[in-house]
Every structure is written in C-alpha cells, then in structure tokens.
Amino acid sequence: MSNTIAAFLDAEQERQIAFLAALVKSPTDNPPGDCADHAELTHRLLEELGFEVEAHPVPREAVHAAGMISATNLIIRHRFGDGPTIALNAHGDVVPPGSGWDYDPYGAEIEETGGSRRMYGRGAAVSKSDFASYTWALLALRKAAADGVKLAGTVELHFTYDEEIGGTVGPQWILEQGLSSPDYVICAGFSHAVITAHNGCLHLEATVTGKIGHAAEPERAVDALEVSNAVLSALYDSRSALLDIRSDVPGIENPTLVIGTIEGGINTNVVPDSVTFRIDRRILPEESVDAVERELVKIIQNAVAAFPGASASWRRIMAALPLVPQPGWKKIADVIRCAASDVAGEEIPYVGAKLFTDARLYAEKGIPVVLYGAGPRTLAEAGGHNSDENLDLADLRLGTEVVALAIVALLTP
C-alpha cells in the first residue's frame, strides 16, 4: 500500500508543483484581505482534479468586521466508508511581501541549488504549500482505495483565507455554522516535526490622549507623543522580565512583546493630542490571556499617571488562545510521527511553535489537532513572513506522503 502511494505521488509530482505555482502567482495579501478571486481559482483547479467542491462565501458583514474585503471557504469531503472524519486545514491568505526580495514574490520561480529544487514566492511555504500537499494526499488515498485498500472514514479538506488576521471567518466560521464536525484535524505545518502546542497572542490597541496646543506654546498643551514615549519605554523595559518566564513546551521558550504600529498627531506645528499604538504580546500555553492584558494595562496606566492632564484608553483587538493538546491528540500525533520517521529516515520530534495558528480554533471545540505539512525544520529557513519565502520541493513530496500514510493508519478498519 505504501508503495502504491509513493508511486502515485512520484508520477504526480510535476502536476502538484504546477498546482502550487498557480496558487502562489495569485496574490492573497491580508491585509487588505481580498481573497475571493483566489478561492475561485482554487475551486476551479480542484474541480479539474475531479473533486466536488463546496464554496461557502462568508457574508460581507462578517468579513468586514474581521478586517477583510472578501473570503470564501472551500470544503471537500470524500467518504471512504463508516468511520471517523479527519479534516485537513490550510490557509491561502498571506502577509504582504514587504521589501528585500531577490525573487518575484508572485513569480513561483523554481531554482536548483545545492542538489535541491526550491520554489520562491509569498505563500510557497506558509501555507499554500499545504493546499497542494493535502490535495495530493487525498488524491493518493483515492488511488489506493481504487486499488483495493480498505479505508473506513471520511477525509475533509478545509481551505480558508483568514489565518493572518485570526481565523474568525475561516475555521471558526465553518465550525460555528455547523458545516463540519471532524473527529481529528491536521493543520498546516512543516515536514520535520509534529507541532502539538503553540503560543497564543494578544493584540491590544492603546490610545494616549493629551491636550492639543500650538507648537509655539507647548507649555499650554499636554503632549500625547511625549506621554506615549514614556509608555512605550515602560513597555519595552518590561521585556527583560519576559525572558524569565519559560514554557515547558520544547521549542516555545519565552513570551515576547512588540509594538507593531503607531500613529498620531495633526501637523508639524501642532502639539499632538492623541497617539494610538498596537501591542503584540505572545502568550505561552501556561499563561492566561486575561492576566497578561491586566499586566499590560497596569504598565500603561502607571506610565501615564506621571503626566497630569494625560489619560489612556485601550481595547482588545484580538485574543488568540494558545494551542494546548486535547484528549485524543496522541493518537493522531503518533501515526504522523511514525509515518514521517519511516519516510524521512530520521527521528521526528513533538515540538511547540512560537507563532499562533488556526489549529487553536479546532482545539477550542475539543477536537484533537496537530500541525503537520510541507516545509522545512524552521520558519526562518522557509523565510516565512520574510523576504524570499521558499519551499524545498522535496519537503512538499515528503509532507504529502506522510499525511497520506497517517490517514491510512487512522482509517484502517
């Protein structure tokens, strides 16, 4: 059976690569999050492969509330017989390319260096690659079943478009609408480790308010930027204490804090009366989102208190809970690790991830979920959220075969 799957994937490799290239060449930057056209392209390509595809456009109001322009969730279901349902989830939205690229971010250029073939482009690794790996894993399973392999259960593909802004109109929307209720989930990941836990994230927007005034008489005003400078310094100073907070999950280490955006002021000759900035605070699996928020608010309040006439307000933009293993996680994690170790010829560890993903949304519903897919050992190696993002196409092949074999193990009667 494993030989059947391997032979099928070998024969299909160039077609799989062409499929991925087509997805990379179609931009899905989020923000701004106008992803309906890409979903339509993916829908058509999947139908050409013989799949029956469900397209679920998310209502405009919900999409706009999430900070996007358009989003359509795609679901494929293939029933092999009576048994559990395994969902494979990957996201097609990407962060904007930014600067510093040596390759066209939407070119899907392939370069052969050092004995490897790499595809370059935004989304090549995170995570349009797993649109391709999960699609061809299911194609391989259909071929194995046609050749007489007995499977009992259903495989679903959940292709969504909002992971970069929190997943609320992707996996969360699918689950809340009752469109799927899987028994196990595999979410987009990398080929050389099984991710069983990851950080959460709090996005907090703070606004410091002062009193407007003429730049010629700053003493008659309360400079919101001056106050914000003190607040930001206090927040940055707090980062040293974060180094002493350690997670027990291998690969996660300690929490982090970054000020991602800042804006304010009216004109060069006006004392700014308002400055707004956004904080990204990564939250360990052992931490509480609410406790972290209270800590940040206390830092802001204490810094502002030193400036008479100034005030501060804040609001929670997003709170992504950490991924913690759900009952039953080891069953799915073990079959993936076993298959990956056999195919890769190396020990595949269980690790945690510093980032946050859509996997948590399935876990919040009590569904066992792990992350595994096509990609290298580290996010840095893939250039994820960086310039020259790339995928070693050998990892695409590896991840696809492993997913297929793991599902066979889970669905064998």
N, C-alpha and C positions, 0 to 999 in steps of 0.2 A: 504494500500500500504506500509506504513512504517513497519507494522507487517510482511509483506512478505519479505521485505529486511532484517529485523532483523533476522527472522527465517532462511533465506538462509545463512546469514553470520555466525550465530551460528553453523549451520551444517557444514560449510566450514572452520571453524577456524583452525583446526589442519592441513588441507591441505595448507592453506595460510601460516601458520607458517613454514611448511616444505619447501615451495617455497622460503621464505625469508632466511631460513637457508642455502639452496643450493647456493643462491646468495652471502651470507656472506662468505661461505667457499671457494669461488673462488676469489683470490686476484685481485684487480684492483688499486694498488698503483699508484698515479700520483703526482709527478714523480715516475717512468720513464714514465708511461702512455702507457702501452701495454695492451689495453683493448679489442681487437678484440675477443679474446677467450671467455671473459665473455659475450660479446654481442651474440656470437654463442650459448652459454649455455642458455642465457635468451630467445633467439629466439626459441630454441627447447622446452623449458618449456612452453612458451606461446602457441606454436602450439599444444602441448599436452592438453592445456586447451580449444582448439577449436578456437583459434584466427588465422586470416590471418595476417601475419606479413610482413611488408616491411623492408628489410635490406638495408641501404644506407651506404656503406663503403665510408669514406672520402678519397679523393685522397692523396697519400703518401706525395706529396709536401706540401699540406696544413697542414697535420698532423705534419710533421717535423717542419714546420715554426712556429707552435704553441707550439713546445717543447715536442711533444709526439711521440710515436712509431707507434701506430695504434689506430684507433677509427672507430666504426660502429654505426650509429644512427638507432634506431628502431622506426618505426611508426606503430600503429594500428589505423584503422578507423572503427567505427561502426555507420552506419546511421540508425536512428530510424524513420526518416521522414523529411519533409521540415522544416527547422528552423535553428537557429544559430549553429555554431560549437564551441564546448568547448574543449580546449586542456589541458591535464594534463601532466606536465613535471616533471621528476625526473632524477637525475644523478646517474650513477653507479660507477663513479670513486671516490676514497677516498685518503686521505693523508696517507703516510706510517705510520705504527703503532707506531714507536718510542719505548721508554723504559717504564718500570714501570708497566707492565701488570701483573695482577694476573690470567688472563684467556688467553687462546689461542686466539690471535687476529683474527684467521680464523677458530675458532672452532665452532662458533654459539652455544656455551653452554647455556643451559637454567637452571636457578636456581630459586627456590621458596623460597622467604624470605619475612617476614612481610605481608603475605597474597597476595603477587604479584608474578607473573612469569616474569622474565627478561631474555632476550637473550643478550649475551655478544659477541662482535666482532666488528671489524672495518667495518663501514658502516651499522651496525644494526639500527642506528638511522638516520645517515646522509649519503646518503638518499636512501639506498637500501630498507629501510622500505617502502618508497613510491612507489617503483616498485610494492610491494605487495599490499599496500592499494589501489592504483589506479587500479591495475589489478582486484582486487576483487570487487571494486566499480562498475566497468564496467560489471563484471560477474553478480553482483546483479541486475543491470539495465536490462541486457538481460533477466534475470529470471522474473523480474517484467513485462517487455514488453510481454514475452511469456504468462504470466498470465493475460494479457489484459490491463495493464496500458498503456495509450496513451502518447507517447512522440513524440516531433517534433523537430528534430535536429540531430546533429552528435557529437559523442564523439571521440576524438583522444587521444592516448597515445604517448607521445614523451619521449623515454628513451634514454638519451645521456650520454657521457663519458668524458666531459672536463670541468666540472664546477670548479674543483680545480685550473685550470690554465686560467680561464677567459671566457669559453663558446663560443669561436670564431668558433670552428669546431663542435659545438653541436647545440644549438638553433639558434645561429646567422647563421650558415651554412644552416640549414633547411629553415629558412625564406628567406635567400638570393637566395637559389636555387629554390624558389617557390614551395617547397614540401608541404607547409601548409600555410594557411592564416586564423587563427582562429578568432572568434569574442570575445572570452573570454579565459583567461588562469588561471589555478590554478597551482602553482609551489610548490615543496616540502616544507613542513613546519612542525609545531607542532600542537597538538590537542587542546590546551587550550587557543589559541589566534589566531586572524587573523592578519597576518602581511601585512600592506598596504604600507609601505615605508621601505627603508633600506639605509645604508651608501653606498657611492662609495669608490673607492680605487685607489690610485696612487702608482705604483711601479716605482721607479726611481733608475737607476744604475749610480753611480758616480765613477769616476776614478781620483785619485790624483797622479800626476806624479812629480817625483823629479829628482835627478841625481845619477846614480849608483856610488859606491865607495867601497874601501877596508875598512873592519871593523877596521883595524889598523889606518886608517886615515879618520875618519868620517867627519873631518872638511873640507875635499876636496869634499864632496858629499852634496846632498840635500836629507835628509831622508824622503821619502814619507810616511813612517809609523808615524813619528813624526808629520808631517803635518796633516795626517789623524786623529791622536789623537785629534788635535785641532779642526778639522772639526766635528768629532763625538761628542766632548764635547759641541760644539756650538749647534749641532742638539739636543742633549739630554737636554741642558739648555732651548731650545725653547719649550719643552713640558709643562713647567709650564704655559706658556701663553695659551696653548690649553685648559686648564681647565676653562678659562674664556669665551670660545666660546661654546655657548649652543644651542642645537637644540630645536625647538618647538614640535618635534615629540616624544610622550611618548615612553620611552624605549631606545632611542638612546643616550642621554646625550651629550657628547663632542667628538671632534675628537681625534685620537691617532696617535702616531708615534713610529715605531720600526725599528731598524736596524736588518735585517733578516740574512744577510750573509756578510762575509768579507774574502778577500783572497789577497795575495800579497807576495812579497819577492822572492829571488832566493836561498839563502843559509844562514846558520847561520853567516858566516863570510863576508857577503856582505851587504852593506847599501842598503835597498830596494829602488828601483827606481819607483815602481808603486804599488798602493794598490787600490783595487776595492771593493766597498760595495753596498748593495742594501737597499733601504729605502721603508718601507710600511707606507703610510700615509692614514688613513681612512678619508673620506670626507663626511661631513654632507649633507643632501638634500638641505640645504640652501647655500652651498658653491659652488665655481667654481673650476673645475679641473685645468684649466689654471692658475688661480690666485694662487692656492696652489703650483703649480710647480714653478712659479716665486718666491714665497716666499722661498721655499727650495733652489733654485739656488742662491738666494741672500745670504742666510746664508753660503752656501758652499764657494762662491766667497769671502765674507768678511773674512772668517777664513783663506783661502789660501793666501790672499793678505799680511798677516803678515809674510810670508816666501819668501824672494827673491829667485828666481830661480825655485819655485814650480808653478804648474799650475793644473787646474782641468777641466775635461770634464764630460758630463752627457748625458744620453739618457733615454727616456721614454720606459720602458719595457711593461707597461700595464696601461691603464686608464679606469677603470670601473666606469661608471656614477652612481650616486645614483638612487635608485628607487623612483620616485615620482608618486602619483596617476594620472592615465589617465582618461579622461572623460568616464563615464560609470562604473568606478570601484565600486561605491557604490552598484550597482545592484547585482553584484556577491558577494561582501563582505557581504551584508545584508543577503542573503539567506544562506551563510555559517554560519554566526554568529547565525542566527535564528535556523538552524538545530543543530548546536553544543550546543547551550544553552539548547535546548529541550532534546538532547540525554545525555549530560553530567550532566544536572540538576544544572548548575552553569552559572553565567554571563560570557560570552566570550568577552574579550575586543578587540579593534583595537589597535595595537601597531606597533612600528618600530623596526628594527633589526640593531644591530651594524655591523654585517657582510654584505658582498655583495653576490648576488646570480645571477643565470641565469634569474631571473624574469625581471631584468632591460632590457634584450635584447628584450623581447616582448614589454615592455613599450616603448622602443626607436622606435618601429614601430607603436606606437599609440594604442596598444592593451591593454584594461583593464586587469590587472593582480593582483592577490593577492597570498599570500603564506599560505597554509594550508595543513596539512597531519598528519602523525603518529608520535607522540613524546611527550615529557614532557613539562613542562612550560618554562624551560630554557635550553640553550645549555650546561651549566655547569652540570645540572642534568643528561643530556644524556651522558656526557663525550665526547662530540663532539670534534674532533681534540685533544683528550687527551687519556690517558690510560683507559682501561676498559670501552670503549664506550658500551652503553647498551640501550635497549628499553624495557619498560614495555609493555608486550603484550596486556594489557588492552587498552593501547593507540593506538595500531595497530587496534584493533577492533573498538574503538571509532572513530578514524580518517576515517576509511573505511566507516562506516555507514553514517557519516556526509557528506562526499564527495558525496556518492550516493544520499542522500536525497536532497542535494543542487542542484545537476544536475537535479533531477526530477523537482524541483521548477523552474529551468531555462528553461527546455524543455517541460513543460506542455503547451499544445496548449492554 
